Amino acid sequence: MKLIFMGTPDFAVPTLTALVDAGHDVAMVYTQPPRPAGRGKKEQKTPVHKIADQIGLPVRTPKSLKDPAEKASLAALGADCAVVVAYGQILPQDVLDAPRLGCVNVHASLLPRWRGAAPIHRAIMAGDTETGVCIMQMEAGLDTGPVLSRAAVPIGPKATTADLHDTLADLGASLINGALEGLHSGTLVPEHQPDEGVTYAHKIEKAEARINWSDDAAAIDRQVRGLFPFPGAWTLIDGQRVKVLAGEAFDAPAGTKPGSALDSDLLIACGDGRYRITRAQRAGKGPMDLKDFLRGFPVPAGTLLT
């Protein structure tokens, strides 16, 4: 098939390479424009842009697809289908309609659960026991289109967003070619999403990253895992901001004020239960396991984390 690919972050890369490996003609790759990044604030191409350059695919980086000239350029490609994976722009209706078979999206949830921007984070933070990937025909609504194929994976008790990100990126790549073949041949019947069970994975707000030690330990554990590696859950220790990268929740009652260090090894009282920080990072420092962190930054029993 003659395809357009639209994607930006690392999550989209396995799907692009799967399409190329299957022999599809990727006529154009659309991705977000290069942006300043790193300490030197030099403009950096997106992960999709970099891999497209390596493969030798043509790339366009429009700031908006609402521009009439961009719409005309896309339509002139005469594509059979557009594959969209975390592109980062809302597609106007005439862009959705331009390819002969429309646009399909690789979405990292089991729709209709977790429509929206942060489905992996939200699934972990909510305590879901499974998630997955859906290949969906796109329409004007937010992730409301009919589903062509889906596959589920369990969410383990220690799973982080980083873990699921890689698993689901590979899962989406494994599904895309079969979904396109079924769409092209007419052998796949799109499954309309039910009205029941709809939830929205709203963008993670900065305020959500600060740990509230009055929450129960299990919820704090889900917060830490769901926000790893980005943006990272954090707390204040002696006025210093510390990212909490990993830990372990315990049911045992704390019997003291939430946020209080119960020992000198970062066992912290919660609203219900206790939470042991096992990996952390101070501002300007690298990630450290518990012993290394405490060697340079002791936290005695009785310290109040806020």
C-alpha positions in Angstrom: 0.0 0.0 0.0 1.0 3.6 -0.5 1.1 5.1 2.9 1.5 8.3 4.8 3.1 8.0 8.3 2.4 10.5 11.0 4.2 10.2 14.3 6.7 11.9 16.6 8.1 10.2 19.8 10.0 7.0 20.4 6.6 5.2 20.8 5.9 5.6 17.1 9.3 4.3 15.8 8.6 0.5 15.9 5.4 1.0 13.9 7.2 3.0 11.2 10.0 0.4 10.9 7.3 -2.4 10.8 5.6 -0.7 7.8 8.9 -0.3 5.9 10.0 -3.9 6.7 6.7 -5.2 5.3 7.4 -3.5 2.0 4.8 -0.7 2.1 5.5 2.4 0.1 5.8 5.1 2.7 5.4 8.2 0.5 5.8 10.8 3.2 6.6 10.9 7.0 5.0 13.8 8.9 6.4 14.6 12.3 6.7 17.6 14.7 9.3 20.3 13.8 12.7 20.2 15.4 12.7 21.9 18.8 15.4 23.1 21.2 16.5 20.4 23.7 19.3 19.5 26.0 21.7 21.8 27.9 22.8 23.6 24.8 19.2 24.1 23.6 20.2 23.0 20.1 17.3 22.1 17.8 16.7 18.4 17.9 14.8 16.3 15.3 12.1 14.0 16.7 12.8 10.3 17.1 10.6 9.6 14.1 12.4 12.2 12.0 15.8 10.7 12.9 14.8 7.1 11.9 13.1 8.3 8.7 16.4 10.0 7.8 18.3 6.8 8.4 15.9 4.8 6.2 15.8 7.5 3.5 12.2 8.5 3.7 11.0 12.0 2.8 9.9 14.1 5.8 7.6 17.1 6.3 7.4 19.0 9.6 4.5 21.5 9.3 3.6 23.4 12.4 0.0 23.0 11.5 -2.0 20.9 9.1 -4.8 23.5 9.0 -2.8 25.4 6.3 -4.5 25.0 2.9 -1.1 24.5 1.2 -0.2 21.7 3.6 -3.6 20.0 3.1 -3.2 20.2 -0.7 0.3 18.7 -0.5 -0.9 15.8 1.6 -3.9 15.1 -0.6 -1.6 15.2 -3.7 0.3 12.2 -2.4 -2.6 10.0 -3.4 -2.1 7.6 -0.4 -4.1 4.5 0.3 -4.0 5.1 4.0 -2.4 7.3 6.7 -1.0 5.6 9.8 -0.9 7.9 12.8 1.0 7.1 16.0 1.3 9.9 18.7 1.7 12.6 16.1 0.9 15.5 18.4 -1.6 17.4 16.2 -5.3 17.3 15.8 -6.1 16.3 12.2 -8.7 18.3 10.4 -11.6 16.4 8.8 -10.3 17.0 5.2 -6.9 15.5 6.2 -8.7 12.5 7.7 -10.6 12.1 4.5 -7.7 12.6 2.1 -6.3 9.0 1.9 -8.4 6.5 0.0 -9.0 4.4 3.1 -8.8 7.2 5.6 -6.5 7.3 8.6 -5.8 4.7 11.2 -4.3 5.3 14.7 -2.2 3.1 17.0 -3.6 3.8 20.4 -2.1 2.5 23.7 -5.2 1.4 25.6 -8.1 -0.9 25.3 -10.7 1.5 24.0 -13.1 2.9 25.0 -11.0 3.0 28.3 -8.4 5.7 28.4 -9.1 7.8 25.3 -6.8 10.8 25.2 -3.2 11.9 25.8 -1.8 9.8 28.6 -3.3 6.3 28.5 -0.3 4.4 29.8 0.2 6.7 32.8 -3.5 6.7 33.7 -3.8 2.9 33.4 -1.1 2.4 36.0 -2.2 5.3 38.3 -5.7 3.9 38.3 -4.6 0.4 39.3 -5.7 -1.3 36.1 -4.6 -4.9 35.8 -4.4 -4.9 32.0 -4.0 -2.6 29.1 -3.2 -3.0 25.4 -3.2 -1.5 22.0 -6.0 -0.8 19.6 -5.7 -0.1 15.9 -8.5 2.4 15.3 -10.1 4.1 12.3 -9.8 7.8 13.0 -12.8 10.2 13.0 -13.3 13.7 14.3 -14.0 12.7 17.9 -11.2 12.1 20.4 -10.3 8.4 20.0 -13.9 7.6 19.2 -13.5 5.7 16.0 -14.2 2.0 15.3 -11.5 -0.5 16.2 -9.9 -2.7 13.6 -7.9 -4.9 15.9 -6.8 -5.0 19.5 -4.5 -7.0 21.8 -4.2 -7.0 25.6 -1.3 -7.3 28.0 -1.3 -7.6 31.8 0.0 -4.8 34.0 2.3 -6.4 36.6 2.4 -5.1 40.2 5.8 -3.5 39.6 5.2 -2.2 36.0 6.2 1.4 35.3 5.2 3.6 32.4 8.6 3.1 30.9 8.0 -0.7 30.9 4.6 -0.5 29.4 5.7 2.1 26.9 8.2 -0.3 25.2 5.8 -3.3 25.5 2.9 -1.4 23.9 5.1 0.2 21.2 6.2 -3.2 20.0 2.7 -4.6 20.3 1.3 -1.8 18.1 4.0 -2.5 15.5 3.1 -6.2 15.5 -0.6 -5.4 14.8 -0.4 -2.7 12.2 0.3 -4.7 9.1 -2.4 -7.2 9.7 -4.9 -4.4 10.4 -3.9 -2.6 7.1 -4.2 -5.9 5.1 -7.7 -6.5 6.6 -8.8 -2.9 5.9 -7.5 -3.1 2.3 -9.1 -6.4 1.5 -12.3 -5.7 3.4 -11.9 -8.8 5.6 -11.8 -6.8 8.8 -15.1 -5.5 10.1 -14.5 -2.4 12.2 -15.9 -2.8 15.7 -17.7 0.3 17.0 -16.8 1.3 20.5 -19.5 0.8 23.2 -20.8 3.8 25.1 -20.2 1.9 28.4 -16.7 2.1 30.0 -15.5 5.3 28.4 -12.7 7.0 30.4 -10.4 9.9 29.5 -6.6 9.9 29.9 -6.1 13.6 30.4 -2.7 15.1 30.0 -0.5 14.8 33.2 -0.5 18.1 35.0 2.5 19.2 37.0 0.6 19.4 40.2 -0.1 15.6 40.0 3.6 14.8 40.3 3.9 16.0 43.9 3.4 13.2 46.4 0.7 13.7 49.0 1.8 11.5 51.9 -1.8 11.5 53.2 -2.7 9.2 50.3 -2.6 5.5 51.0 0.7 3.7 50.3 -0.7 1.7 47.4 -1.9 4.9 45.6 1.5 6.5 46.1 3.2 3.4 44.6 1.0 3.6 41.6 1.8 7.3 41.3 5.5 6.7 41.4 5.3 3.9 38.8 2.9 5.7 36.6 5.0 8.9 36.4 8.3 7.1 35.8 10.3 8.1 33.9 8.5 11.4 33.1 7.6 13.7 34.7 8.6 11.8 37.9 6.8 11.8 41.3 8.6 14.1 43.8 8.6 15.3 47.4 10.4 17.8 49.5 13.0 16.6 52.0 14.5 19.3 54.2 13.4 21.8 51.6 15.1 20.0 48.7 13.1 18.6 45.8 13.7 14.9 45.5 12.3 12.7 42.7 11.1 9.3 43.9 11.9 6.8 41.2 11.0 3.5 42.8 9.8 2.1 46.1 7.6 -0.4 47.8 4.2 -0.1 49.6 3.4 -1.9 52.9 0.0 -2.4 54.4 1.2 -2.1 58.0 -0.3 1.0 59.8 2.1 3.9 60.3 0.6 5.2 63.5 2.1 8.7 63.0 1.8 11.8 60.9 1.8 11.1 57.1 5.1 12.0 55.6 7.1 11.2 58.7 10.3 9.1 58.2 9.8 6.0 60.4 13.5 5.0 60.3 16.7 6.2 58.7 16.2 4.1 55.5 13.3 6.1 54.0 10.4 4.2 55.3 7.7 6.9 55.1 4.3 7.0 56.9 1.3 7.4 54.6 -2.3 8.1 55.2 -2.8 4.4 55.2 0.2 2.1 55.2 3.9 2.8 54.7 6.1 3.4 51.6 9.8 2.6 51.4 11.7 4.8 48.9 14.3 2.5 47.2 15.6 4.8 44.4 15.6 8.6 44.3 17.2 11.6 42.6 18.1 15.0 44.0 18.2 18.1 41.8 21.5 18.2 39.9 22.3 14.6 40.8 21.9 11.3 39.0 19.5 8.6 40.0 20.7 6.6 43.0 19.7 3.5 44.9 18.8 3.8 48.5 22.2 3.3 50.1 24.0 5.6 47.7 21.4 8.3 48.1 21.5 8.2 51.9 25.3 8.2 52.0 25.3 11.7 50.6 22.0 12.9 52.0 21.0 11.3 55.3 17.3 11.3 56.3 17.0 10.5 60.0 13.9 9.1 61.6 11.4 11.8 62.4 12.1 13.9 59.2 8.9 15.2 57.7 8.6 14.8 53.9 6.2 17.3 52.3 
